[in-house]
Amino acid sequence: MMIESNEMRSGAIMLCGCAMLFGCSAGRVEKSSPEPVGESTASLLGAFELKSCSETQERMMSDAWMVGKVVSQDPVFRDCVIQAPYIPCDDDGDPQVSTALSASRSPNDMRVHCEQFSNPSTAGHADAVHDPLHEKKEEISVSERVLDDNASRPLRVSTGNVAGIIWHEVMHTHDFQHGLGSDPSTYAAQCGQDPKTWNAFEHSMPYIVEDCMRLTAWDMVRRRFFRDLDRPPTDAEEEFFFGEMASGNITGPVFLTHAITRVNAPSNVRAGEILPNRIEILWDDNSSNETRFEVIGRRGSSSLLIPTADENAESATARNLSPGVEYTFKVRACNKIECSPFSSEVAIRTTSSLPEAPHNFQVDAVESTRVALSWGFINNGNSVTRYELAWTGGSPSVYRSTTLLAGATSHWVEHLDPNESYLFNLQACNSTGCSTSSFRTARTLPLVALPPALSNLRVVSNTPTEVSLSWENPGPTVVAVSQMWRIELHWLAEGSGSWSVIHLPYGSTEYDFQKPFSGAIYRFHVRACNIGGCSPLSNQASAF
């Protein structure tokens, strides 16, 4: 950790005005591994929880938290962050400025631990990263020394200083970095930057947000002080204001917390319209100062974030859900400062729906006695439990059907009549029923005589890696291409599983088989095939 002085941070002098005005911390904030936290001593502002803090520290932290929430909404803060010379610590890793502004304004669920750091220059560190579903709190630690020091100052604007430390750590929980260690001269190298042009205190987002928080807190007090002027204050008036601040006669931005009203949680969360792929969630609005509602849904252990609803809304819709599935929902109301506790969860089940009709249903191959069919995977395939395939045709015309498994995307329809037309009808089905039908027609090819059987299969040579086979083919030497004549070589390595097939041109009478396994016993058959079917298998040949 490094000890940061105002001389080391020239920007801090301009932003803070002076150490007396802002109580600029001598410590710095670093990201480290999680530290153990004690039992909960307070739960403030709904999403803000303090751990192991004294009463004075709790008061300072809660005041700083509220001030930071107000400051982060102020245009001066926004412009300060946008106009800062931000250069990411890691050009490939650090988020963008818009992420910093969004994180500063969002209702982060936060657990803050008051800690006595062994290094007195340490002001705080980040322990746990941001969770966009708000299912676990971000965790940071703040120095007890910094809190006690700021709490003892007569200027309550020191809450802006503590808020700056908290928001500095919030940036870390959102993956903004500035380097680690006690030597700031190493930060640039750690961030892959040139130390001659890059300075963590000027260019990294945690320090930018911290300084902008302090600057805006001071500016908000200043604006309130001069709120009745219809012109810019004179130099003498500015000096008077500064003197009043220094003397402790101005209470500081903590006055902003006095008018804040707690946000009440919505109640009576219930189902509205329920469809197979969406659910309308209804609730009663019990608050008058919310700016939005957050709805979180869950399916088992998986969460889904539903778009926020506007102020005064009493409904939201969860979309792209699965049919026939139970979801749970909870709702909370939020404004710019805080969020209410979540409502009680309610369980709602989507209705079941019919699957889509199978698409890309087509005929892939036609033979004399069978037809190959295929179809595409259905988008809502998780609602398909089976396919029903039916066909009519032949001579005389007959109707037949079969049931296929849910994952099927192809099927051979066999035992058809040669040279006949058939109509094929495919439906996707589930427990609710079946989809509309997809149709295809095909005509089987004329009957073709089976090829004669191949004979005298023998091993011509056998090496440790190759078996040369030959056989006799008494069939015709010229065949029609349309009849798909071919040779099938069937082989089996004993102990390796089932038979495998190698397809060869019909005129083949020999083949060099490459052994995939050493030391195995290999067995072989051959047969001839065409669109009419296949001949019986030849005699068996073996090789070791």
N, C-alpha and C positions, 0 to 999 in steps of 0.2 A: 504494500500500500504506500502511496505517496502522500506527503503532507502538502496540501494545496493552499498557498497563500494568495492574497490579492495581487502581489507583485508577479507571481507566476501566471496568474490569469488576468491579463489586461482587460479582457472582455467583462470579467466579473465586476471591475471597478465601475465601468460604464453602466452595467445593468443594475448593480446593487446600489449605486450611489455612494455608499460608504459602509464599512463594517458595522458602524454604530446603528445605521438605519435598518439594515437588513439582517444583521447577525450572520454574515456570510460564514459558512462552516469551514473550519480548517481541515475537516476530514473529507475523504472521497469514497465513492461508492463502487464496489466491485461485485462481479458475479462469482459466486462460489457454490460449493456443494451444500445441500440442505443442512440446516442446523436443527437440533431438537428443540421443540417448543413445549411450553408448559400447558397447564390446563387453562381453558377459556376463562377470562376474567370479565369480559364484556362483549356484547354483540351490538355494534352501533350501526345505524343507518341501513339495516337490513343486510347488505352485502359486505359490510366492513367489520372485521373482527380483530380484537387486540389480544395479545398473548403476553403474560408475564410483565405487565406494565404497572407502575405505581399510579396512584390517583392523579398526581400532577402530570405524569407522562400521558396517561389516557386523555386528560383534558386537552393537552397540547396536540396530541395526535388526532383526536376527533375534530378539533377546531381546524387543524391543517388540512384534514381530509375534506371537510366541507368547503374551505376556502379554495382548495385545488379543484374541486368539482365546479365551483362557480367560475374560477379563473379560466379553466379549460374551455368554457363556452364563449369567452370574451373575444371579440374580433382582434383586439390588440395582441392577444396570445397567438391567435391563428396567424396574423401577419408576421409576427416575430419569428415563428417557426418556419414559415414559408420563405421569408427573406433571408434566413440564416444561411451561411456558406456551407451547407451540408455536403460532406463527401463521405460516403459509406466506409466504414472500417474495412469491410470485405466487399469489393465491387460485385462479387457473385452471390453474396449471402445476405447482406443487410437489406431489410425491407425499404420501402420508399417513404417519402414525406407524408403522403396521404395515409399510410398505415400509422404513422406516429400521431397524426391529428385524430384519426379514428380511435386509436387506443387511448389517447388522452381524454376524449370526450365520452367514451363508452362506460357503462356501469360495471367496471371490473369487480368481480368478486375477490375480495382481498383479505388475507390474514397477515397482520403485521406483528412481529415479535420484537419486543423491547429487549435489547441485548447489550451486555457489557463486553465490548470487543477488547481483545488483548492488545490490539494496535490502536493507540488513541487517535490516530489520524483517520481511522475508518469511520465513515458516517453511516454506512449501510451496505447490504448486499441483497441480490435477488436469489430466492431459493427454489421457486416452482414456476413453470411457464404458464402462459395464458391459456385458458380453456374456453373456446368460443361457445360451447354448449352450457357453460356455467354449472357443470356438474362437480367441479372441484375448484377450490379457491387458489388464486395466485398467492404465493407466500414470499414476503420480504422481511428483512430485519433492519431496524433503525437503531443507531447508537443511543444508549441511555444518556451518555454525556451530552450529545447534541440536543436531545430533548430537554434535559434539565437546564442546559445553558440557555436555550431559547426561551424556556418557560420563565426564567428569572429576569428576562429583559423587560424594561418598562414598555417597550414598543410592541404592541400585539401584532404589528405587521411581520414580526418574526415567524408567524404562522406560514407566511409565504415562503420563507426559507425552508421550513420543514416540509411543506407541500412540494417544494422543488426536489427535495431528497426522495420523497415517496415517488413522485412522477419520474424521476431519473431511474429508479428501480423498475417502475412499470415498463419503461422502454426496454430494459433488459429482459423482462419476461416476454416481450414481443420480439425478441431476437435482435435488437439493436446492440452493438458492441462498441468498445473503445480501447480494448487492450487490457491486460492484467499486470499486476505486480506493483512494486514500490518505486520503480524507476520509470517516470513518464517518457524518458528519452527512448525507451524500447517499444512504446505503444505503436508508433508508426510502422516499425518493422513487423510487429505482430499482425498488423492489419494489412500488410502488403503495400504500404504507402511510403512515399519519399519523406523522410523526417525534415527535409528542408522546406517542404511545401505543405505538409499535413500536420495538424496539431489536434490532439484529441479534445482539448478544451474548447476549440473553436469549431471543429468540423464534425464531431461525432454527435449523433442524435440524443443520447442520454444527457450530455452536458448542455446541448442547445435547449432541450425542453426544460431542464432545471433552471437555467438562467432566464428563459422566457417566462417561466412560472413566477419567479421572483420579480422580474420587471413588471409584469402585468399586475401582480398583487399591489405593488407600489403605485402603479398608474391608476388603479381603480380607486385607491384611497385619495390620490391627488384629484381625480375627476370629481369625486364626491365633495371634496373640500371646496372646489371651485365651481360647483354645480350651478350656483346662482349668477355667475358671471355671464354676460352676453358677449364677451370678447376674450381673447387670450389673456392670461394673467401677465402682469408686468414682472420685470426682474425683481423688484422690491417685494411683490406679493409672493413670488416663488421662494424668495429668501425667508419670508415670514412663515410660509408653509413648512419649509425645511426646519426652521427653528422650533415650530410647534411639534413636528414629528420627533425631533431630537429630545425635546423636553418631556415627551410622553403624554402630551395633552390630547393627542389624536389616538383613538382606540385601534385604528387599523381595520383591515378588511374583515375581521371577525364579525363586524356588525352585519355582514351579509347573511350570516347563518340565522339571525334572529327571526327572519320572516319566512323561513323555510318550514313547510308543513309536511309531515310524513305521508308517504303514499300508501293507501290502503290496498290490501290484496283483493282481487276479484273473488267471487264465490259462485256457487251453484253451477260449476262447470258441467256441461252436458252435451249430448249429441243433437245436432240438427239433422240435415239431410245426410243420409248414408247411402253411398253407391259402391260398386265393386272396387273402384280405384281412387275414391276420395271420400273424406269425411268433413262435414262442417262442425266446428266446435263452437258452442255458445257459452256465455258466462254473464254474470251480473257485474256491472261496473260500480264499485263502491268508493271510487276516489274522484275528486274534482280537479286534481292538479297533475294528472299523468299526461305524458306526451305520446306514449305508445304502449302497446301490450306485447309481451313476448310469450310465445306458445312453444313448448317443447314436447315432442312426441317420442315415443319409444316403442320398438318392436322387439320384445325379448330383451337382450342385452345391447341391442343396437339403437342408437339415438338418431333422430332426424330433427333438424331445425326448420321450423315453419316461418315464412315471412312475417315480420312484425305487423301488427294492426295499429291503425292510427288512434289518436286520443278519442275518447268517448265511444270507441268501437265495442261491440259486444259479440263479435263473431270473427272467426278466421277459418280458412279451409286448408286442410292437409291434402295434397295431391300426389299423384303417381304412386299410389299405394297398391298393395297386392290384394286380390279378391279373397274373401273368406279368412282374413287374418285379423287377430286381435291386436290393437294398439292402445297405449295409455297416453294421456295428455295431461299437462298441468300448465297454468297460466299465471303470469304476474304482471303487475302494472309498473311502469317506469316513467321517470321524468329525466331532466338533464342532470339531476343531482344523484338520484338513488333509485333503487327498485324495491318494490314490496316483496315480502315473502311469497313463495309460490303457493298457489291454491292446492287443495287436495287433488290427487290424481284420479282420473276417471278412465275406465276401460271401455273401449268401443270396438266392435268387430265390423269390418267391411262385409258387404254382401257378396255372395258368390256370383260369378258371371259365366256366360257361355264363352268358350274360346273363340278366337278368330278362325275363319275358314282357312284351311291349309293353302299356302300360296306357292307359286312356282311348281305346281303339280305337273309333271311331265312324263312322257314315255322315253326311257333311255335306250332300250334295246328290244328288238322283236325277233323271235325265232318261230319255228313251226308249231311248238306246243307250249311256249311260255313267253311272257312279256315282263320286262323290267320297268318298274315305276319308281319315281323319286319325288320329293317335295322339300321345301325349305323349312327351317326352324321357325316356329311361331314366336312373335315378340313377347307375348304374355305366356310363354311356354310353361311357366311354373303352375298355370292353372289347368294344363292338359294332363289327364291321367291315362288316356288311351286314344287310339285311332280306330275307326271303323271303316274297313275297305270292302266294297261290294262290287260285283261285276255281273253283267248279263251279256249273252251272245252265244255263239256256237250253233250247231245243227244237230238236234233241235235246240232252240234257245233255252238256256237255263239261267237261274239266279243263284249265285254263291256269294259268301261273305266270310270275312275273317277279322279277328280283333288283334291289333298290334300294340306293342308297348309304347309308353309315352315318349320315349327317346328315339323312336324309329323315324328315319328319314328316307327309307327306301324299302322295296319289297319286290321279290320275283313272284308273279302269279303263274302257276304251273298247271299242267294237265288240261291245257286248252286244245281245241280242235284246230287242225291245220287249215290255213287259207280261209279263216272266218273273222268277222268283225266283232269287236267287243267294246262295251261301254263301261268305263271304270269310274266309281263314285267314292270319294274319300272325305271323311268328316273327322274333326278333332272333338274330343268329348271330355267331360269331367263329371262330377257328381250332380251337377245341375242339369246337364243334357249335352247335346251335340251341336256343333256349329252348322252353318249352311254348308252345302256340298260343293266340292271342287270336282270337275268332270274332265275326263280325257277319253279319247277313242283310239283304237289301234286295230290293225288287221294282221293276223298271224300269217307267216309265210307258208307257201305250199309245202307239203310233206316231202322231205328229202330222205332217201334211204340212208341208214346208218353206215358209216365206213366199215370195211372189214377189219377184223382184229389184227393187231400187229403180233409178230411171233419171233421166236428165237432171240429173245433179249439176253445178252451175254456181256461179260466183262472182258474187254480186249486187253487192257493193261491197268495196273493198279500201283500207284506210288503213295508215299505218306501224305501227299497233298492233293492227288487227283485220281479220279476213276474214269477211264475211257470206256464208253458203252456203245454197243451197236445193236441193231435189230433189223428185221425184215418187214417190208411194207407191201402187202399184196394189192393195195388199193390202186385206183386210177392215177395216172401220172399228170393228167390235166383236170383241174376242178374249177368250178365257178367261184369267183371271188365272193359273190353275194351269199354263197352258202357257208362261208366262214369255216372252211376246212382247217384243221390244226392238229398238232400232236401234243399230248400231255405227258410229261415225265413226272411220275409220282415217286418221292423218295422219303426215307425215314432213317434218322440216326437213332439207334436203339437207346432208350433212356432219356431222349430229349423232348418227347412229347408226341404230337400227332403228325400225320403225313403232310408234306408240303408238295406243291405243284409248280412245275416250270413249263411254260407254254412255248412251243417250238413251231416253226413253219411246217406245213403238212408234208413236204417232200423230204424232211429230215430222216436219216437212217442211222445217225450216230451223234454222240454228244460227249464232250469232255466235262465231267462234273468236278467242281472244286470242293474239296472237303472243308466244311466250316469247323469241324471238331477233329482233333487228333485222337487216335486210339479207339474210335467208335466203330461199331459194326453198322454198315449201311445196307439198306434194302431198297430195290428199285422195281417199278412196273412202268409200262408205257401203254398208251391207248390212243386211238384216233377219234376225232370228234368233228362234227359239223352242226349246222343249225337244226338238224333232225335229232341229234343226241350224240352219244359216245358209244364206241365199241366196248366189249368186255376188256378188262385188264389183261395184259400179256402175262406170260410166265414171270416169276420173280428171279431177279439176279441179286447177288450179295457180294459185298467186298468188305475187307477188314482194314 
